[in-house]
């Protein structure tokens, strides 16, 4: 028997590979559709379960600091700010006031940084590598903490993010010729599925029908984000690494832009920032070159919440898009203000380098830092607030 020519085999393999890529992209599109449907289910279920009592249900979070803790702990446990912010969009659509949701979104930014901090522990066996890796991971922590320190008091006093979000959401929802309601195919495509599942849960008495709808929506968000992340990693992570190597040495603006783009492509800021940690640990890139790329990841992760907001229709579409816009403006303004002011820009680097130096000498401190910042301190504050 003769063997097929080498060129024919390679051509056949390329065709099969191209076919697999097409199927994966179709899978990505289907999962994004599922995500949007799931957010619509959460909004409908939350509204059904609470009636007009949504605000009373979240009275525990009227204190913005508690809202911040809820967002931090939820994201640290789930390890996905995209999931948490999508759920928040659904809750706002169901009646949760935007003012209460804003600190939760800020907390999600803090909670998402646990992933790359955990990744840095993989270098713990080599002191110098661990110091570099831990600094690269925690610079994201310090930046997000500094952003909260600056913007949360301003939001409590003057509500600038809420006002900005409302203004820009109003341009796209409920206006005249530019209103997305006039041509939103996404809502038209997802609403029948949401209504179908909603009718299916109505065999249960209220509020259980709404609670079941919320649980189904949250489960579908987990499922869609988990598998869309896996598909996008298979399709894009190799290219993401190439982009990282190409752009990171071309200055801070290029670093921020490439961090944003890579995060949009892989739909996970945790993935984007975790890509950098081994590169920092092995000394391929220094902390000051990786820092801007991290900031871009904060901006890129906002796409998921914006996509989720397109699921909402009716009177709830404005607040849902508003909180998604708040998420975007919070991250963009954080980069502009902190990275644009030299003194503020240096603070996360100084904090990360100092902590990494100490942690490299006392390895248990790194573990104590992770448990304390992301779980112990927030949990204690929640416990104290419940007692009070």
C-alpha positions in Angstrom: 0.0 0.0 0.0 1.2 3.5 -0.8 1.4 6.3 1.6 -0.4 9.6 1.1 1.9 12.5 0.0 3.1 14.6 3.0 1.5 17.7 1.5 -1.9 16.0 1.3 -1.7 14.9 5.0 -0.8 18.4 6.2 -3.6 19.9 4.0 -6.1 17.4 5.5 -4.9 18.2 9.1 -5.2 21.9 8.4 -8.7 21.5 7.1 -9.7 19.5 10.2 -8.1 22.1 12.5 -10.0 24.9 10.7 -13.2 22.9 11.1 -12.6 22.5 14.8 -11.9 26.2 15.2 -15.2 27.0 13.4 -17.1 24.7 15.8 -15.4 26.2 18.8 -16.3 29.7 17.7 -19.9 28.6 17.2 -19.7 27.1 20.7 -18.5 30.5 22.0 -21.4 32.3 20.4 -23.9 29.7 21.8 -22.5 30.1 25.3 -22.6 33.9 25.2 -26.2 33.6 24.1 -26.7 31.3 27.1 -25.1 33.8 29.4 -27.5 36.6 28.3 -30.5 34.3 28.7 -29.3 33.4 32.2 -29.0 37.0 33.3 -32.5 37.6 32.0 -33.7 34.6 34.2 -32.0 36.1 37.3 -33.7 39.4 36.8 -37.1 37.8 36.2 -36.7 35.4 39.1 -35.5 38.1 41.5 -38.5 40.3 40.6 -40.9 37.4 41.1 -39.4 36.3 44.4 -39.2 39.7 46.0 -42.2 41.5 44.4 -41.7 45.1 45.2 -39.6 44.3 48.3 -36.1 44.0 46.6 -34.7 47.0 48.5 -35.8 45.6 51.9 -34.2 42.3 51.0 -30.8 44.0 50.6 -31.1 46.3 53.6 -28.1 44.6 55.1 -26.0 46.1 52.3 -27.3 49.7 52.6 -24.0 50.3 54.3 -21.7 50.6 51.2 -18.8 49.0 53.1 -20.9 45.8 53.6 -21.8 45.9 49.9 -18.0 46.1 49.1 -17.4 43.1 51.4 -20.2 41.1 49.8 -18.7 41.7 46.3 -15.2 40.8 47.5 -16.1 37.6 49.3 -18.4 36.4 46.5 -15.8 36.9 43.9 -13.0 35.4 46.0 -15.1 32.3 46.5 -16.3 32.0 42.9 -13.0 33.2 41.5 -14.7 35.0 38.6 -15.6 38.7 38.7 -17.4 38.2 35.3 -19.8 35.8 37.0 -20.4 38.1 40.0 -20.9 41.2 37.9 -23.3 39.4 35.6 -25.3 38.2 38.6 -25.3 41.8 40.0 -26.7 43.0 36.6 -29.5 40.5 36.9 -30.2 41.5 40.5 -30.4 45.2 39.5 -32.8 44.3 36.7 -34.9 42.5 39.3 -35.1 45.6 41.6 -31.8 45.9 43.5 -31.1 49.6 43.7 -28.1 50.7 41.7 -26.7 52.7 44.6 -26.5 49.4 46.6 -24.9 47.5 43.7 -22.1 50.0 43.0 -19.9 48.9 46.1 -20.6 45.3 45.2 -19.0 45.9 41.8 -16.0 47.5 43.4 -15.7 44.5 45.7 -15.7 42.2 42.7 -12.6 43.9 41.5 -10.8 43.2 44.7 -12.0 39.6 44.9 -10.9 38.6 41.4 -7.2 39.3 42.2 -7.0 36.1 44.4 -6.5 33.9 41.4 -3.2 35.4 40.3 -2.0 35.6 43.9 -2.6 31.9 44.3 -0.8 31.3 41.0 2.3 33.0 42.5 2.5 30.4 45.2 3.7 28.0 42.5 7.1 29.7 42.7 7.3 29.4 46.5 10.2 26.9 46.2 12.6 29.5 44.8 13.1 32.6 46.9 14.0 35.1 44.2 11.4 33.7 41.8 8.7 33.8 44.4 9.5 37.4 45.3 9.1 38.5 41.7 6.0 36.4 41.1 4.3 37.5 44.4 5.0 41.2 43.6 3.5 40.8 40.1 0.4 39.2 41.6 -0.2 41.6 44.5 0.4 44.8 42.4 -3.1 44.1 41.1 -4.4 43.8 44.7 -2.9 47.1 45.7 -4.1 48.9 42.7 -7.7 47.7 43.2 -7.6 48.5 46.9 -6.2 52.0 46.2 -9.0 52.5 43.6 -11.6 51.7 46.2 -10.0 54.0 48.7 -10.3 56.9 46.2 -13.6 56.2 44.5 -15.8 54.7 47.3 -15.8 57.8 49.5 -16.4 60.0 46.4 -19.3 57.7 45.4 -20.8 57.8 48.9 -20.7 61.6 49.0 -21.4 62.7 45.4 -22.4 59.5 43.3 -20.2 60.5 40.3 -20.1 56.9 38.9 -23.9 56.4 39.4 -24.5 59.7 37.5 -22.1 58.9 34.7 -23.6 55.4 34.3 -27.2 56.8 34.2 -26.3 59.4 31.7 -24.6 57.1 29.2 -27.2 54.3 29.8 -29.8 56.9 29.0 -28.2 57.5 25.6 -28.8 53.9 24.6 -32.0 53.0 26.5 -35.4 54.8 26.3 -34.2 57.6 24.1 -35.3 58.5 20.6 -33.5 57.3 17.4 -30.4 56.0 19.1 -32.2 53.8 21.6 -31.1 50.2 21.5 -34.7 49.2 22.1 -35.5 50.1 18.5 -33.1 47.5 17.1 -32.0 45.2 19.9 -32.1 41.7 18.2 -30.5 40.2 21.3 -33.5 40.9 23.5 -35.9 39.6 20.9 -33.9 36.4 20.6 -33.5 35.7 24.3 -36.9 36.8 25.7 -38.9 33.8 24.5 -36.4 31.4 26.2 -36.6 33.4 29.5 -40.4 33.4 29.3 -40.5 29.7 28.6 -38.4 28.8 31.6 -40.3 31.3 33.7 -43.6 29.7 32.8 -42.1 26.3 33.6 -41.3 27.4 37.2 -44.8 28.9 37.8 -46.0 25.4 38.8 -44.3 26.3 42.1 -45.9 28.8 44.6 -44.4 32.2 44.9 -41.7 33.1 46.0 -40.3 29.6 45.3 -40.9 29.9 41.6 -38.7 33.0 41.5 -36.0 31.5 43.7 -35.8 28.4 41.4 -35.6 30.7 38.4 -32.7 32.6 40.1 -30.9 29.3 40.9 -31.3 28.1 37.3 -29.9 31.5 36.0 -26.9 31.4 38.3 -26.1 27.8 37.4 -26.3 28.7 33.7 -24.0 31.7 34.2 -21.4 29.5 35.9 -21.8 26.9 33.1 -21.5 29.5 30.3 -18.6 31.4 31.7 -16.7 28.2 32.6 -17.0 26.7 29.1 -16.7 30.0 27.2 -13.4 30.5 29.1 -12.2 27.0 28.2 -13.0 27.5 24.5 -11.5 30.9 24.3 -8.4 29.8 26.0 -8.0 27.0 23.5 -8.6 29.5 20.7 -6.7 32.5 22.0 -4.3 31.9 24.8 -1.4 31.1 22.5 -2.0 34.3 20.6 -2.6 36.1 23.9 0.9 35.1 25.1 2.4 36.3 21.7 0.5 39.6 22.2 1.9 39.9 25.7 5.4 39.4 24.6 5.0 41.8 21.7 3.2 44.7 23.5 4.5 44.7 27.0 7.8 46.2 26.2 6.4 49.0 24.0 5.4 51.4 26.8 2.6 51.7 29.4 -0.2 52.7 26.9 0.5 49.7 24.7 0.6 47.5 27.8 -2.8 48.8 29.0 -4.4 48.4 25.5 -3.0 44.9 25.1 -4.2 43.9 28.6 -7.7 45.2 27.7 -7.7 43.3 24.4 -6.4 40.0 25.7 -9.0 40.1 28.5 -11.8 40.8 26.0 -10.6 37.9 23.9 -10.4 35.3 26.8 -13.3 36.8 28.8 -11.3 36.5 32.1 -9.2 39.0 33.8 -8.0 36.2 36.1 -6.6 34.4 33.1 -5.0 37.6 31.7 -3.3 38.5 35.0 -2.3 34.9 35.7 -0.5 34.7 32.4 1.9 37.4 33.7 2.9 35.8 37.0 5.1 33.0 35.7 6.8 35.5 33.3 7.5 37.8 36.2 8.7 34.9 38.4 11.2 33.7 35.8 12.4 37.2 35.2 11.2 37.6 31.6 9.5 40.9 32.5 9.9 43.3 35.4 7.1 44.5 37.6 7.0 48.0 36.0 6.4 46.5 32.6 3.7 44.1 33.7 1.9 46.6 35.9 0.1 48.5 32.9 -1.0 45.2 31.4 -2.7 44.3 34.7 -4.6 47.6 34.5 -5.9 46.8 31.0 -7.3 43.5 32.4 -9.6 45.5 34.7 -11.1 47.4 31.7 -11.4 44.3 29.5 -13.4 42.4 32.0 -16.2 44.9 31.8 -17.4 43.5 28.5 -19.2 40.5 30.2 -21.4 42.8 32.3 -22.2 45.0 29.2 -23.2 41.8 27.3 -25.3 40.7 30.2 -27.2 44.0 30.3 -28.4 43.4 26.8 -30.6 40.6 28.1 -32.8 43.0 30.0 -35.9 44.6 28.5 -38.8 46.8 29.7 -38.5 49.2 32.6 -35.5 47.3 34.1 -33.2 47.8 31.1 -32.0 51.3 32.1 -30.8 50.3 35.6 -29.2 47.1 34.3 -27.2 49.0 31.7 -26.5 51.7 34.2 -24.7 49.3 36.6 -22.8 47.8 33.7 -21.7 51.3 32.7 -20.7 52.0 36.3 -18.4 49.0 36.2 -16.8 50.3 33.0 -16.3 53.9 34.1 -15.0 52.8 37.5 -12.3 50.8 35.9 -11.5 53.3 33.2 -11.3 56.2 35.6 -9.3 54.1 38.1 -6.6 53.6 35.4 -6.7 57.3 34.3 -6.5 58.8 37.8 -4.1 56.4 39.5 -1.8 55.7 36.5 -2.0 59.3 35.5 -0.8 60.8 38.8 2.9 59.8 39.3 2.7 59.6 43.1 -0.5 57.4 43.1 1.0 55.3 40.2 4.0 54.3 42.3 2.0 53.3 45.4 0.8 49.8 44.2 4.3 49.0 43.0 5.9 50.1 46.4 3.2 48.1 48.3 3.7 45.0 46.2 7.5 45.1 46.3 7.5 45.6 50.1 5.0 42.8 50.7 6.8 40.4 48.4 10.2 41.1 50.1 8.7 40.3 53.5 6.8 37.2 52.2 9.8 35.8 50.5 11.5 35.7 53.9 8.5 34.4 55.7 6.5 32.1 53.4 3.6 31.6 55.8 2.9 35.4 55.6 1.9 34.9 51.9 -0.7 32.4 52.9 -1.9 34.5 55.9 -2.2 37.5 53.5 -4.5 35.5 51.1 -6.7 34.1 53.9 -6.8 37.4 55.8 -7.5 39.9 53.0 -9.9 37.8 50.9 -11.8 35.8 53.6 -11.0 36.4 57.3 -11.2 40.1 57.6 -14.3 40.5 55.3 -16.0 37.5 57.1 -15.4 39.1 60.5 -16.8 42.4 59.3 -19.9 40.7 58.0 -20.3 38.8 61.3 -19.9 41.9 63.4 -22.5 43.8 61.2 -25.0 40.9 61.6 -24.6 41.0 65.4 -24.9 44.8 65.4 
